[in-house]
């Protein structure tokens, strides 16, 4: 039975890493769900064990953050941010810096994937109107979204999983990883400016921009709820419950319910399937065997654990990597350091290639729809040094500050 389980798991993770199955119109969500169903069908785990493997707290938190982001989008918040960036930017370097700062900070507060969905079209339109090359600014958007999201539990899906599993308070998580994110955004700016030197010279022409559309009642209410949510997070209230209450308050609205619930159901389905697949690995004893063999690396300190996490994240993607490594972190000599290292390395590893994270793929796909081609090799030129330098910063920082 263990061999059959291992075969199904390997096929599922390989298909998730690639993102599709040849000749079948399956995405990551359907692949994960089919893999989960196959494991239940062959008896790798029971129905009860499958249900127990699904982390409802993570799904609630993820769904609640999506609802909050939808309200911000409907209120015109992201258009207002873009207009502010345009007003402040006078040179290409300043424009890149403002895009990186906005992307990083917004991704730390909300989900990085959602920020990329909302901001990518705005960046493309803005740079084309300014007669600039959109590519370096799009790379800045994607890499800063990943780097910025490192700072908080709600920054990205894998951090949400880690936050729920580790029970590390929101403020403690922020205190340890926000400096890594801030320094990492600086690295993004430096690397991109050096890689695309011809783009970053001169000044930007004046641009007459129409006032962005916004809906003040919804905008004010959304911002008020978000401020309250941040206070609740920092005060130590349960993160999933606080986010669910905030989402519930925002759903009391005159906006059509179909718009408010236009969340990414496929991402929630993907998480559900991957939870079950990971549960089968634990139940079958496969994970215990793997971690026993890898113990010298995983117990070798921040540096070796970071490298192992980064490598695994680029093989199977960061969310499956976190779920695979989740059981072993609790047994490390310093579990809190282990959780923070896992969050840092799995997130920053997403910047290595264009396929490294969903945020990167979202930026590339949305840019393509506007006839802007962000290709693999162009991204890789910036992705390699950004990933190496930011992970080194994370290793040094956590090694010095977490005991």
Residue pairs with C-beta under 8 A, 6 or more apart in sequence:
1 42
1 43
1 44
1 284
2 284
2 285
2 286
4 42
4 44
5 39
5 42
5 44
5 280
5 281
5 284
5 286
6 284
6 286
8 35
8 38
8 39
8 42
8 44
8 280
9 35
9 39
9 277
9 280
9 281
9 286
11 35
12 31
12 32
12 34
12 35
12 38
12 277
13 277
13 316
13 320
15 21
15 26
15 31
15 35
16 28
16 31
16 32
16 274
16 316
16 317
16 320
17 315
17 316
17 317
19 27
19 28
19 355
20 26
20 27
20 31
21 31
26 34
27 266
28 266
28 270
29 266
29 267
29 269
29 270
29 273
30 269
31 273
32 269
32 270
32 271
32 272
32 273
32 274
32 277
33 269
33 270
33 272
33 273
34 273
35 273
35 276
35 277
36 50
36 272
36 273
36 274
36 275
36 276
36 277
36 280
39 45
39 50
39 276
39 277
39 280
40 46
40 47
40 50
40 276
44 280
44 283
44 284
45 53
45 276
45 279
45 280
45 283
45 284
49 279
49 283
50 276
50 279
50 280
52 279
53 275
53 276
53 278
53 279
53 280
53 282
54 272
54 275
54 276
54 279
55 161
55 164
55 165
55 271
55 275
57 164
57 240
58 160
58 161
58 164
58 240
58 271
59 268
59 271
59 272
60 240
60 243
60 244
61 154
61 160
61 163
61 164
61 239
61 240
61 243
61 244
62 111
62 157
62 160
62 267
62 268
62 271
63 247
63 263
63 268
64 240
64 243
64 244
64 246
64 247
65 110
65 111
65 114
65 154
65 160
65 243
65 247
66 111
66 114
66 263
66 264
67 247
67 250
67 251
67 260
67 261
67 263
68 110
68 222
68 225
68 226
68 229
68 243
68 246
68 247
68 250
69 110
69 111
69 114
69 115
69 118
70 259
70 260
70 262
70 263
71 218
71 222
71 250
71 253
71 260
72 78
72 110
72 118
72 219
72 222
72 226
73 118
74 215
74 218
74 255
74 259
75 214
75 215
75 218
75 219
75 222
76 212
76 213
76 214
76 215
76 219
77 214
77 219
77 222
77 223
78 118
78 119
78 122
79 122
79 212
79 213
79 214
80 212
80 214
80 219
81 102
81 106
81 119
82 119
82 122
82 123
82 126
82 212
83 209
83 211
83 212
85 95
85 98
85 99
85 102
85 126
86 126
86 207
86 209
88 94
88 98
89 95
89 98
89 204
90 203
90 204
91 200
91 202
91 203
91 204
92 132
92 199
92 200
92 201
92 202
92 204
93 189
93 193
93 200
95 127
95 130
95 132
95 137
95 204
96 136
96 137
96 140
96 189
96 192
96 193
96 200
97 189
99 123
99 137
99 140
99 141
99 144
100 140
100 141
100 143
100 144
100 185
100 188
100 189
101 144
101 185
102 119
103 115
103 116
103 119
103 140
103 141
103 144
103 145
103 148
104 144
104 145
104 147
104 148
104 149
104 181
104 182
104 185
105 148
106 115
106 119
106 148
107 115
107 144
107 145
107 146
107 148
107 149
107 155
107 156
107 359
108 148
108 149
108 150
108 151
108 152
108 155
108 178
108 181
109 152
109 154
109 155
109 226
109 230
110 154
110 155
111 149
111 154
111 155
111 156
111 157
112 145
112 146
112 148
112 149
112 155
112 156
112 357
112 359
113 145
113 156
113 157
113 264
113 267
113 358
113 359
113 362
114 264
115 145
115 359
116 141
116 142
116 145
116 359
116 362
116 363
116 366
117 362
117 366
119 141
120 138
120 141
120 362
120 363
120 366
120 367
121 366
121 370
123 134
123 137
123 138
123 141
124 134
124 138
124 366
124 367
124 370
124 372
125 370
127 133
127 134
127 137
128 134
128 370
128 372
129 207
130 204
130 205
130 207
131 205
132 199
132 204
133 196
133 199
134 367
134 372
135 196
135 372
135 374
135 378
136 192
136 195
136 196
136 199
136 200
136 382
138 363
138 364
138 367
138 372
138 374
139 192
139 374
139 378
139 379
139 382
139 383
140 188
140 189
140 192
141 363
142 351
142 357
142 359
142 360
142 363
142 364
142 379
143 188
143 192
143 351
143 382
143 383
143 386
144 185
144 188
145 359
145 363
146 156
146 347
146 348
146 350
146 351
146 357
146 359
146 360
147 181
147 184
147 185
147 187
147 188
147 347
147 348
147 351
147 386
147 390
148 155
148 181
148 184
148 185
149 155
149 156
149 159
149 181
149 347
149 359
150 156
150 159
150 177
150 180
150 181
150 184
150 343
150 344
150 347
150 348
150 394
151 174
151 177
151 178
151 180
151 181
151 182
152 159
152 170
152 173
152 174
152 177
152 178
153 159
153 160
153 162
153 163
153 168
153 170
153 173
153 233
153 239
154 160
154 163
154 170
154 233
154 239
154 243
155 347
156 318
156 347
156 359
157 267
157 271
157 319
158 318
158 319
158 321
158 322
158 343
158 346
158 347
159 173
159 343
159 347
161 319
161 322
161 323
161 326
162 168
162 322
162 326
162 339
162 342
162 343
163 170
163 173
163 239
164 239
164 240
165 326
165 329
165 339
166 329
166 335
166 336
166 339
168 336
168 339
168 340
169 236
170 233
170 234
170 236
170 239
171 233
171 234
171 236
173 340
173 343
174 234
176 340
176 398
176 401
176 402
177 340
177 343
177 344
177 394
179 397
180 344
180 390
180 393
180 394
180 397
180 398
183 390
183 393
183 397
184 348
184 386
184 390
184 393
184 394
187 386
187 389
187 390
187 393
188 386
188 390
191 382
191 385
191 386
191 389
192 382
193 200
195 381
195 382
218 253
218 255
221 250
222 250
225 246
225 249
225 250
226 246
228 246
229 242
229 243
229 246
232 242
232 245
232 246
233 239
233 242
250 260
251 257
251 260
253 260
270 319
271 319
274 319
274 320
274 323
275 323
277 320
278 320
278 323
278 324
278 326
281 287
281 324
282 288
282 327
287 324
287 327
287 328
291 298
291 327
291 328
294 308
297 304
297 305
297 308
298 304
298 305
298 308
298 325
298 328
298 332
299 305
299 332
299 333
301 399
302 337
302 341
302 395
302 398
302 399
303 395
303 399
305 338
305 341
305 342
305 345
306 341
306 344
306 345
306 391
306 394
306 395
307 345
307 391
309 321
309 325
309 341
309 342
309 345
309 346
309 349
310 345
310 346
310 348
310 349
310 352
310 387
310 391
311 349
312 321
312 324
312 325
313 321
313 322
313 345
313 346
313 349
313 350
313 356
314 349
314 352
314 353
314 356
315 321
316 324
317 357
318 346
318 347
318 349
318 350
318 356
318 357
321 346
322 342
322 346
325 342
326 342
329 335
329 338
329 339
329 342
330 338
332 338
334 402
334 403
336 402
337 398
337 402
337 403
340 398
340 402
341 394
341 398
344 391
344 394
344 398
345 391
345 394
348 387
348 390
348 391
348 394
349 356
349 387
349 391
350 356
350 357
350 359
350 360
351 357
351 360
351 383
351 386
351 387
351 390
352 380
352 383
352 384
352 387
353 360
353 376
353 379
353 380
353 383
354 360
354 361
354 364
354 374
354 375
354 376
354 379
354 380
354 383
355 361
355 376
356 383
356 387
360 379
363 374
364 374
364 379
367 373
367 374
368 374
